[in-house]
Amino acid sequence: MGKVEVMDSLKDIINIRCDRFSDKVAFIEKDVAHTEFQKIKYSKVKDDVNSLGTIMIKKLGLEGKKIAVIGENSYRWYVTYMAVVCGVGIIVPLDKELPANEILNLLKRAGTSAICYSTRKKDIVESIKDKLPEDMVYIEMNKENSDDISYSFDELIAEGKEIIDTGDTFYQDIKIDREEFKILLFTSGTTGNPKGVMLSHKNICANTNACYYLVPKMGEYTYLSVLPIHHTYEFSLVYIYGTSMGSTIGICQGLKYIMKDLKEIKPDVLFAVPALIEKINAKIEKAIKETGKEKTISTIGGIANGLSKIGLDFRRKIFKKIHESFGGKLKYVFCGAAPLDKDVIQKMEGYGFIFYQGYGITEASPLIAGTSYDNRIAGTVGKAVEGVEVRIDLSANEDENSNIGEIIAKGDNIMIGYYENEEETNKAIRKGWFYTGDMGYFDLHGNLIVTGRSKNVIVTSNGKNIYPEELEFLVNKIPLVNESMVYGKSSNDNKNELLVCCKVTLDNEYIDEKYGANRPSDEKLHELVWEEVKKINRTLVSYKAIKKVEIKKDEFIKTTTMKIKRFEEIKKNS
């Protein structure tokens, strides 16, 4: 790919790209005030960001302050983020699924002076108000009129616009220091308490610029935004990359509306996590099964797949009905946050979808490696993206015969450090290299394969490493199992010996379909699962064998990107 026009700061989106794409649709959204999807042009994006930024400084006195934002994926959320980072202060995106006490804790830890929130979060915000500073500024996204409790988002925009209309360009003219701390993101805490990640314009732009090299230009495409907007994976790669390219972002109303919104918005591109892709694939397979023509469809798909490799691609025509259920235009699926079963990728690609996989972490803004159009090997996350160097540190592995080590990365995308935590920063960033805490290795083609989190690794008494994710991948293939979590537990007989244990939740939909009213007892279901686990054990080296299986009645505690919070789950056992 030739030279690309890179971004210097996020303000380039507002000052340059929004003018370039002024008549294009930037967002498609159905908010609380509308029953139909509304189209928002890039010209309005520019006006609203500048207006909100202006009023935040001129009226609310928030220049240089930390401002939190919390709520569902929305246009107003995007405007808030961009207004703050493009001249007001430091943005603090919060997970909308957090309980009141955790929101309060993070607001205090960050030292926020204001919070902008959706109307659905109003009750939670008001319940913690008496524990926050008296001069805290409250902005409600969907409120019609300002009052003594909070400001109306739309009224603030209108007031800011009035100031700009008098010729005041103070906010638009603010110069951005691209290396300055402007974004404070709290990690999801899958292995411990959340840390505050400090990012700059340079960090986020490095990722956006890398994407220009990674995939074909997608300026004409429509994206569907499904994953939580506060997460860097979604915001950096959908909202920032998308608006920098002049793409259209259709905002899904929520996971339960995804199939309906796919048909209505008709996106070309979907960013997802494995759990979502696996559910979509399961729905397709169920629909195929109901036709009674599984073998015929599989044979036709295999032939079509083979022909596509020599330039004759009929897959989208053959599987037209499947594509119509996704709106008819969906072509590219980006998957991150965790490894995706390569069998699922191959099946979905057999229907004519093109899969990209990536590997990233909040501290890297988030992208570190990714597959590209010419390099999409299932089971790998591709090569380091443009501007990033990746190595494997073998010293993290106690097994001398293994080529698996800790993934370390260097580049402009790496965070400034952890907020008010110099000790953890120095542990994570050493001699310019960021130690991800993830384990992996390179295949013969130089593609990165991620095996799991170093903190999750079970180390046996004789120094062998067991990666829980590798075993979970196999257990999750058992039809009776919905999800699993593998962990090490001290043996009752020998405290120095770790037993490999596994918790599972059952796929009740599958069980109901298979057994109907004759559902087996809990004891029988445990026996059936254990029999399948024993079959898996026979395919493994002895030290990796799962010794105990427990069936969980309740769901696993999870992050908003559907990762199991191992730290919380293991605490239950201690």
C-alpha positions as CSV (number, residue, x, y, z in Angstrom):
1,M,0.0,0.0,0.0
2,G,1.3,3.5,-0.9
3,K,1.6,6.5,1.3
4,V,-1.4,7.3,3.5
5,E,-2.6,10.5,5.0
6,V,-2.0,10.0,8.7
7,M,-3.6,11.9,11.6
8,D,-1.5,14.0,13.9
9,S,-4.2,14.4,16.6
10,L,-7.9,13.5,17.1
11,K,-8.7,17.2,16.4
12,D,-7.8,16.4,12.7
13,I,-11.1,14.5,12.6
14,I,-13.1,17.6,13.6
15,N,-11.0,20.3,11.8
16,I,-10.1,18.4,8.6
17,R,-12.1,15.2,8.1
18,C,-15.5,16.5,9.1
19,D,-15.1,19.3,6.5
20,R,-14.0,16.8,3.8
21,F,-17.0,14.5,4.5
22,S,-19.5,17.3,5.5
23,D,-22.4,16.0,3.4
24,K,-21.9,12.3,4.3
25,V,-23.8,10.5,7.0
26,A,-21.6,9.9,10.0
27,F,-24.0,8.2,12.4
28,I,-27.3,6.3,12.1
29,E,-29.0,6.2,15.5
30,K,-32.4,5.6,17.1
31,D,-32.3,7.5,20.4
32,V,-34.9,7.7,23.2
33,A,-36.7,10.6,21.4
34,H,-37.2,8.7,18.1
35,T,-38.9,5.5,16.9
36,E,-37.0,5.6,13.6
37,F,-33.3,5.7,12.9
38,Q,-32.0,9.2,12.4
39,K,-29.1,10.2,10.1
40,I,-26.5,12.6,11.4
41,K,-24.1,14.2,8.9
42,Y,-20.4,15.0,9.5
43,S,-21.2,18.8,9.3
44,K,-23.3,18.4,12.4
45,V,-20.6,16.3,14.2
46,K,-18.2,19.2,13.7
47,D,-20.7,21.8,14.9
48,D,-21.8,19.8,18.0
49,V,-18.2,19.0,19.1
50,N,-17.1,22.6,18.8
51,S,-20.2,23.9,20.5
52,L,-20.0,21.5,23.5
53,G,-16.3,22.2,23.9
54,T,-16.8,25.9,23.8
55,I,-19.6,25.9,26.4
56,M,-17.7,23.5,28.7
57,I,-14.9,26.0,28.9
58,K,-16.8,29.3,28.7
59,K,-19.7,28.5,31.0
60,L,-18.9,25.4,33.0
61,G,-15.3,26.2,33.8
62,L,-14.0,22.7,32.9
63,E,-10.8,23.7,31.1
64,G,-8.0,21.3,32.1
65,K,-10.4,19.2,34.3
66,K,-11.3,15.5,34.2
67,I,-14.8,14.7,32.8
68,A,-16.4,11.3,33.0
69,V,-18.8,9.9,30.4
70,I,-21.1,6.9,31.0
71,G,-24.0,5.5,29.1
72,E,-25.1,3.3,26.2
73,N,-23.4,3.6,22.7
74,S,-24.7,6.8,21.3
75,Y,-23.8,9.8,19.2
76,R,-23.9,12.1,22.3
77,W,-21.3,9.8,24.0
78,Y,-19.0,10.3,21.0
79,V,-19.5,14.1,20.9
80,T,-18.7,14.3,24.7
81,Y,-15.5,12.3,24.3
82,M,-14.3,14.3,21.3
83,A,-15.3,17.7,22.8
84,V,-13.3,16.9,25.9
85,V,-10.1,15.5,24.3
86,C,-10.0,18.1,21.5
87,G,-9.5,21.1,23.9
88,V,-11.3,20.9,27.2
89,G,-9.5,18.4,29.4
90,I,-9.1,14.7,30.2
91,I,-11.9,12.3,29.3
92,V,-12.7,9.4,31.7
93,P,-14.9,6.8,29.9
94,L,-16.7,4.5,32.4
95,D,-18.3,1.1,31.9
96,K,-22.1,1.5,32.0
97,E,-22.5,-2.0,33.6
98,L,-20.7,-1.0,36.8
99,P,-22.7,-0.8,40.1
100,A,-23.1,2.5,41.9
101,N,-20.3,1.9,44.4
102,E,-17.7,1.1,41.7
103,I,-18.7,4.2,39.6
104,L,-18.3,6.3,42.8
105,N,-14.9,4.7,43.5
106,L,-13.6,5.4,40.0
107,L,-15.0,9.0,39.9
108,K,-13.1,9.7,43.2
109,R,-9.9,7.9,42.0
110,A,-9.9,9.9,38.8
111,G,-10.7,13.2,40.6
112,T,-13.4,14.1,38.1
113,S,-15.0,17.5,38.0
114,A,-18.0,16.6,35.8
115,I,-19.9,13.6,34.6
116,C,-22.0,13.4,31.4
117,Y,-24.4,10.5,31.5
118,S,-27.3,8.9,29.6
119,T,-30.8,9.2,31.1
120,R,-30.8,5.4,31.8
121,K,-27.9,6.0,34.2
122,K,-29.6,9.0,35.9
123,D,-30.8,7.1,39.0
124,I,-27.4,5.6,39.7
125,V,-25.6,9.0,39.3
126,E,-28.2,10.7,41.6
127,S,-27.8,7.9,44.2
128,I,-24.1,8.7,44.7
129,K,-24.4,12.5,44.3
130,D,-24.2,13.2,48.1
131,K,-20.8,11.4,48.2
132,L,-19.3,13.5,45.4
133,P,-17.9,17.1,45.6
134,E,-20.5,19.9,45.9
135,D,-19.2,21.7,42.8
136,M,-19.4,18.5,40.6
137,V,-21.0,19.4,37.2
138,Y,-23.8,17.0,35.9
139,I,-24.8,16.8,32.3
140,E,-27.7,14.5,31.3
141,M,-27.5,13.4,27.6
142,N,-31.2,13.1,26.9
143,K,-32.7,15.8,29.2
144,E,-34.9,18.4,27.6
145,N,-34.2,21.4,29.9
146,S,-31.5,22.3,32.3
147,D,-32.4,22.8,36.0
148,D,-30.8,23.0,39.4
149,I,-29.9,19.2,39.3
150,S,-28.2,18.9,35.9
151,Y,-27.6,20.5,32.6
152,S,-29.4,19.5,29.4
153,F,-26.9,18.2,26.8
154,D,-28.8,19.7,23.9
155,E,-29.2,23.1,25.6
156,L,-25.5,23.3,26.2
157,I,-24.9,22.6,22.6
158,A,-27.3,25.4,21.6
159,E,-25.6,27.8,24.0
160,G,-22.2,26.9,22.7
161,K,-23.3,27.4,19.1
162,E,-24.6,30.9,20.0
163,I,-21.1,31.8,21.3
164,I,-19.4,30.5,18.1
165,D,-21.9,32.4,15.9
166,T,-20.7,35.6,17.4
167,G,-17.3,34.9,15.9
168,D,-15.7,33.3,19.0
169,T,-13.3,30.6,17.7
170,F,-11.3,30.2,21.0
171,Y,-12.1,26.4,21.3
172,Q,-11.5,25.6,17.7
173,D,-8.1,27.3,17.8
174,I,-6.8,25.4,20.8
175,K,-3.6,23.6,19.9
176,I,-3.2,20.0,20.9
177,D,-0.1,18.6,22.6
178,R,-0.2,15.1,21.1
179,E,1.9,13.6,23.8
180,E,-0.1,15.0,26.7
181,F,-2.3,12.8,29.0
182,K,-5.8,13.2,27.7
183,I,-7.6,9.9,28.2
184,L,-8.0,7.9,31.4
185,L,-9.3,4.4,30.9
186,F,-9.9,1.9,33.7
187,T,-9.1,-1.7,32.7
188,S,-11.8,-4.4,33.1
189,G,-10.0,-6.2,35.9
190,T,-10.2,-9.8,34.6
191,T,-7.2,-10.8,36.8
192,G,-7.3,-8.1,39.5
193,N,-8.4,-4.6,40.5
194,P,-8.8,-2.1,37.6
195,K,-5.8,0.1,36.8
196,G,-6.1,3.6,35.3
197,V,-4.5,3.6,31.8
198,M,-3.2,7.1,30.7
199,L,-3.4,7.7,26.9
200,S,-2.6,10.6,24.6
201,H,-3.6,11.7,21.1
202,K,-0.3,10.2,19.9
203,N,-1.3,6.8,21.3
204,I,-4.8,6.7,19.7
205,C,-3.6,8.2,16.4
206,A,-0.8,5.6,16.1
207,N,-3.5,2.9,16.1
208,T,-5.7,4.7,13.7
209,N,-2.8,5.3,11.3
210,A,-1.8,1.6,11.6
211,C,-5.3,0.6,10.5
212,Y,-4.9,2.5,7.2
213,Y,-2.1,0.1,6.3
214,L,-3.8,-3.0,7.7
215,V,-7.0,-3.1,5.8
216,P,-8.3,-1.7,2.5
217,K,-9.7,1.8,2.8
218,M,-13.2,1.6,4.1
219,G,-14.5,5.1,3.7
220,E,-17.5,4.1,1.7
221,Y,-18.6,1.4,4.2
222,T,-21.2,1.3,7.0
223,Y,-20.2,-0.1,10.4
224,L,-22.5,-1.6,13.0
225,S,-21.5,-0.6,16.6
226,V,-22.4,-3.4,19.0
227,L,-19.6,-3.6,21.6
228,P,-19.5,-1.3,24.6
229,I,-18.3,2.2,23.5
230,H,-16.1,2.8,26.6
231,H,-13.8,0.0,25.5
232,T,-10.8,1.0,23.4
233,Y,-11.4,-1.9,21.0
234,E,-14.8,-0.5,20.0
235,F,-14.1,3.3,20.3
236,S,-10.6,3.4,18.7
237,L,-11.3,0.9,15.9
238,V,-14.9,1.8,15.1
239,Y,-15.6,5.3,16.1
240,I,-12.2,7.0,15.7
241,Y,-11.0,5.0,12.7
242,G,-14.5,5.1,11.1
243,T,-15.0,8.8,11.4
244,S,-11.4,9.5,10.3
245,M,-12.3,7.7,7.1
246,G,-15.7,9.2,6.5
247,S,-17.5,6.0,7.2
248,T,-21.0,5.7,8.5
249,I,-21.5,4.2,12.0
250,G,-24.8,2.6,12.7
251,I,-25.4,2.3,16.5
252,C,-27.0,-0.9,17.5
253,Q,-29.8,-0.6,20.1
254,G,-28.4,-3.4,22.2
255,L,-27.5,-7.1,21.8
256,K,-31.1,-8.3,21.8
257,Y,-31.8,-6.1,18.8
258,I,-28.7,-7.1,16.8
259,M,-30.4,-9.2,14.1
260,K,-33.1,-6.6,13.7
261,D,-30.6,-3.7,13.5
262,L,-28.4,-5.6,11.0
263,K,-31.4,-5.9,8.6
264,E,-32.3,-2.2,9.1
265,I,-28.9,-0.6,9.1
266,K,-27.4,-3.0,6.4
267,P,-23.8,-2.6,7.5
268,D,-20.7,-3.7,5.5
269,V,-18.5,-4.1,8.6
270,L,-19.0,-5.7,12.0
271,F,-16.6,-5.6,14.9
272,A,-17.3,-8.4,17.4
273,V,-15.9,-10.6,20.2
274,P,-15.8,-14.4,19.8
275,A,-18.9,-15.0,22.1
276,L,-21.0,-12.9,19.7
277,I,-19.6,-14.6,16.5
278,E,-20.2,-18.1,18.0
279,K,-23.8,-17.2,18.8
280,I,-24.3,-15.9,15.2
281,N,-22.7,-19.0,13.8
282,A,-24.9,-21.3,16.0
283,K,-28.0,-19.5,14.7
284,I,-26.9,-20.1,11.1
285,E,-26.1,-23.8,11.7
286,K,-29.5,-24.2,13.5
287,A,-31.3,-22.7,10.5
288,I,-29.4,-25.0,8.1
289,K,-30.1,-28.0,10.2
290,E,-33.9,-27.2,10.1
291,T,-33.8,-27.4,6.3
292,G,-32.6,-31.0,6.5
293,K,-30.0,-30.4,3.8
294,E,-26.9,-30.1,5.9
295,K,-24.7,-32.4,3.8
296,T,-25.8,-30.9,0.5
297,I,-25.1,-27.3,1.8
298,S,-21.8,-28.4,3.3
299,T,-20.7,-30.0,-0.1
300,I,-21.8,-26.9,-2.1
301,G,-20.0,-24.6,0.4
302,G,-16.8,-26.7,0.1
303,I,-16.9,-26.4,-3.7
304,A,-17.6,-22.7,-3.5
305,N,-14.8,-22.2,-1.1
306,G,-12.4,-24.0,-3.3
307,L,-13.4,-21.9,-6.4
308,S,-13.0,-18.7,-4.4
309,K,-9.3,-19.4,-4.1
310,I,-8.9,-19.3,-7.9
311,G,-10.9,-16.1,-8.3
312,L,-14.4,-17.6,-8.8
313,D,-16.3,-16.5,-5.8
314,F,-20.0,-17.4,-5.8
315,R,-20.4,-17.8,-2.0
316,R,-22.5,-14.7,-1.4
317,K,-24.9,-15.8,-4.2
318,I,-25.1,-19.4,-3.0
319,F,-25.8,-18.3,0.6
320,K,-27.9,-15.3,-0.3
321,K,-30.5,-16.1,2.3
322,I,-27.9,-16.2,5.1
323,H,-26.6,-12.8,3.9
324,E,-30.1,-11.3,3.8
325,S,-30.6,-12.2,7.4
326,F,-27.6,-9.8,8.2
327,G,-28.9,-7.0,6.0
328,G,-27.5,-8.3,2.7
329,K,-24.3,-6.2,2.7
330,L,-22.2,-7.5,5.6
331,K,-18.8,-8.6,4.2
332,Y,-16.1,-7.9,6.8
333,V,-16.1,-9.2,10.3
334,F,-13.4,-8.1,12.7
335,C,-12.9,-10.2,15.8
336,G,-10.8,-9.3,18.9
337,A,-10.7,-9.5,22.7
338,A,-10.1,-13.3,22.7
339,P,-9.1,-16.1,20.3
340,L,-11.9,-17.3,18.0
341,D,-12.3,-21.0,17.1
342,K,-10.7,-21.4,13.6
343,D,-13.4,-23.9,12.7
344,V,-16.0,-21.1,13.2
345,I,-13.9,-18.8,11.0
346,Q,-13.7,-21.4,8.3
347,K,-17.4,-22.0,8.4
348,M,-18.3,-18.3,8.3
349,E,-15.8,-17.7,5.5
350,G,-17.4,-20.6,3.7
351,Y,-20.6,-18.5,3.6
352,G,-18.7,-15.6,2.0
353,F,-17.8,-13.4,5.0
354,I,-14.2,-12.1,5.3
355,F,-12.7,-12.4,8.7
356,Y,-10.0,-10.3,10.3
357,Q,-8.5,-11.0,13.7
358,G,-6.6,-8.7,15.9
359,Y,-4.8,-8.8,19.2
360,G,-4.7,-5.8,21.5
361,I,-4.8,-4.5,25.1
362,T,-6.1,-1.2,26.6
363,E,-2.5,-0.2,27.4
364,A,-1.7,-0.3,23.7
365,S,-4.6,1.8,22.6
366,P,-5.4,-1.2,21.9
367,L,-4.1,-2.8,18.7
368,I,-0.7,-4.6,18.7
369,A,-1.1,-7.2,15.9
370,G,-3.7,-8.0,13.2
371,T,-4.4,-10.1,10.1
372,S,-4.7,-8.3,6.8
373,Y,-6.5,-9.0,3.5
374,D,-3.5,-10.9,2.2
375,N,-2.6,-12.6,5.4
376,R,-5.6,-14.1,7.1
377,I,-4.5,-17.4,8.7
378,A,-7.1,-18.8,11.0
379,G,-5.8,-19.4,14.5
380,T,-3.3,-16.5,14.4
381,V,-3.7,-12.8,15.1
382,G,-1.4,-11.9,12.2
383,K,1.7,-9.7,12.4
384,A,2.6,-6.6,14.3
385,V,0.7,-3.6,12.9
386,E,2.4,-0.6,11.3
387,G,4.6,1.3,13.8
388,V,4.6,-1.5,16.4
389,E,7.4,-3.9,17.2
390,V,6.5,-7.3,18.9
391,R,8.8,-9.8,20.5
392,I,8.5,-12.9,22.7
393,D,10.3,-12.8,26.1
394,L,11.1,-16.4,26.8
395,S,12.4,-15.6,30.3
396,A,8.7,-15.6,31.5
397,N,8.5,-19.3,30.8
398,E,9.9,-21.8,33.3
399,D,9.8,-24.6,30.7
400,E,13.1,-24.4,28.9
401,N,11.9,-26.5,26.0
402,S,9.0,-24.2,25.1
403,N,8.9,-21.5,22.5
404,I,6.0,-19.7,24.4
405,G,6.9,-16.5,26.2
406,E,5.4,-13.2,27.2
407,I,4.3,-10.9,24.4
408,I,6.1,-7.6,24.6
409,A,5.6,-4.6,22.4
410,K,7.1,-1.2,21.5
411,G,5.5,1.7,19.6
412,D,3.8,5.1,19.7
413,N,0.6,3.3,20.7
414,I,1.9,2.3,24.1
415,M,0.4,4.1,27.1
416,I,2.0,6.9,29.0
417,G,1.7,4.8,32.2
418,Y,-0.8,3.8,34.9
419,Y,-2.5,6.7,36.7
420,E,-0.9,7.5,40.0
421,N,0.8,4.1,40.1
422,E,4.5,4.5,39.3
423,E,5.3,1.0,40.7
424,E,3.0,-0.8,38.3
425,T,4.1,1.4,35.4
426,N,7.7,0.5,36.0
427,K,6.8,-3.2,36.1
428,A,4.8,-3.0,32.8
429,I,7.2,-0.7,30.8
430,R,10.9,-1.7,30.9
431,K,13.5,-0.1,28.6
432,G,10.7,1.1,26.3
433,W,9.0,-2.3,26.0
434,F,5.5,-2.9,27.3
435,Y,5.1,-6.3,29.0
436,T,1.5,-7.3,28.1
437,G,1.0,-10.1,30.6
438,D,-0.1,-12.3,27.6
439,M,1.7,-15.4,26.5
440,G,2.3,-16.4,22.9
441,Y,4.6,-17.4,20.1
442,F,5.3,-16.9,16.4
443,D,4.5,-19.5,13.8
444,L,6.8,-20.3,10.9
445,H,5.4,-17.4,8.9
446,G,5.9,-14.8,11.7
447,N,2.3,-14.7,12.7
448,L,1.5,-14.2,16.4
449,I,-0.4,-16.9,18.2
450,V,-1.7,-15.9,21.7
451,T,-2.0,-18.8,24.2
452,G,-3.3,-17.0,27.2
453,R,-2.7,-14.6,30.2
454,S,0.6,-15.1,32.1
455,K,-1.4,-14.6,35.4
456,N,-3.7,-17.4,34.4
457,V,-0.9,-19.9,33.7
458,I,-1.0,-23.0,35.9
459,V,2.6,-24.0,36.8
460,T,3.0,-27.6,37.8
461,S,5.4,-28.8,40.6
462,N,7.9,-29.9,37.9
463,G,7.8,-26.5,36.1
464,K,5.5,-27.3,33.3
465,N,3.1,-24.5,32.1
466,I,-0.6,-25.2,31.5
467,Y,-2.5,-22.5,29.7
468,P,-6.2,-22.6,30.8
469,E,-7.4,-21.0,27.6
470,E,-6.1,-23.9,25.6
471,L,-8.1,-26.4,27.7
472,E,-11.2,-24.2,27.8
473,F,-11.2,-24.1,24.0
474,L,-11.5,-27.9,24.0
475,V,-14.1,-28.1,26.8
476,N,-16.3,-25.4,25.1
477,K,-16.6,-27.7,22.1
478,I,-18.6,-30.2,24.3
479,P,-22.3,-29.7,23.1
480,L,-23.6,-29.8,26.7
481,V,-21.2,-26.9,27.8
482,N,-22.0,-23.3,27.3
483,E,-18.8,-21.8,28.9
484,S,-15.9,-23.0,31.0
485,M,-13.1,-21.8,33.2
486,V,-10.0,-23.8,33.9
487,Y,-7.9,-23.0,37.0
488,G,-5.3,-24.6,39.3
489,K,-6.2,-25.7,42.9
490,S,-3.9,-27.1,45.6
491,S,-4.4,-30.8,46.2
492,N,-5.7,-31.8,49.6
493,D,-3.0,-34.5,49.8
494,N,-0.1,-32.3,48.7
495,K,-0.3,-28.5,49.0
496,N,2.6,-28.1,46.5
497,E,0.7,-30.0,43.8
498,L,-1.8,-28.2,41.7
499,L,-4.9,-30.0,40.4
500,V,-6.3,-28.8,37.1
501,C,-10.0,-28.0,37.8
502,C,-12.7,-26.8,35.5
503,K,-16.0,-25.0,36.1
504,V,-18.6,-25.1,33.4
505,T,-22.0,-23.7,32.7
506,L,-24.5,-25.8,30.7
507,D,-26.0,-25.0,27.4
508,N,-29.6,-25.3,28.5
509,E,-31.0,-24.6,25.0
510,Y,-29.1,-27.6,23.6
511,I,-30.2,-29.8,26.6
512,D,-33.9,-28.8,26.1
513,E,-33.7,-29.6,22.4
514,K,-32.0,-32.9,22.9
515,Y,-33.9,-34.3,25.9
516,G,-37.1,-32.2,26.0
517,A,-39.2,-33.2,29.1
518,N,-36.8,-36.1,29.8
519,R,-34.0,-33.7,31.0
520,P,-31.3,-35.7,32.9
521,S,-30.8,-35.1,36.6
522,D,-27.9,-32.8,37.7
523,E,-25.9,-35.9,38.7
524,K,-26.4,-37.5,35.2
525,L,-25.5,-34.2,33.4
526,H,-22.3,-34.0,35.5
527,E,-21.5,-37.6,34.5
528,L,-22.1,-36.9,30.8
529,V,-19.9,-33.8,30.9
530,W,-17.2,-35.7,32.8
531,E,-17.2,-38.5,30.2
532,E,-16.6,-35.9,27.5
533,V,-13.8,-34.3,29.5
534,K,-12.2,-37.7,29.9
535,K,-12.1,-38.1,26.1
536,I,-10.3,-34.7,25.9
537,N,-7.9,-35.8,28.6
538,R,-6.9,-38.8,26.5
539,T,-5.7,-36.4,23.7
540,L,-3.5,-34.4,26.1
541,V,-0.1,-35.0,27.8
542,S,-0.8,-36.3,31.3
543,Y,0.2,-33.1,33.2
544,K,-2.5,-31.1,31.4
545,A,-5.4,-33.5,32.2
546,I,-8.4,-32.0,34.0
547,K,-8.9,-33.8,37.3
548,K,-12.1,-32.2,38.5
549,V,-15.3,-30.7,36.9
550,E,-17.8,-28.6,38.6
551,I,-21.1,-27.5,37.1
552,K,-22.1,-23.9,37.9
553,K,-25.8,-23.0,38.3
554,D,-25.3,-19.3,37.8
555,E,-23.5,-17.4,35.0
556,F,-19.8,-16.5,35.2
557,I,-19.0,-13.0,36.4
558,K,-17.9,-11.1,33.2
559,T,-16.5,-7.9,31.7
560,T,-18.6,-6.0,29.1
561,T,-16.5,-7.6,26.4
562,M,-17.8,-11.0,27.6
563,K,-14.5,-12.2,29.2
564,I,-14.8,-14.2,32.4
565,K,-13.4,-12.3,35.5
566,R,-11.2,-15.1,36.7
567,F,-9.9,-13.1,39.6
568,E,-13.5,-12.8,40.9
569,E,-14.4,-16.4,40.2
570,I,-11.3,-17.8,41.8
571,K,-11.9,-15.6,44.9
572,K,-15.2,-17.5,45.4
573,N,-13.2,-20.8,45.8
574,S,-10.7,-19.4,48.3
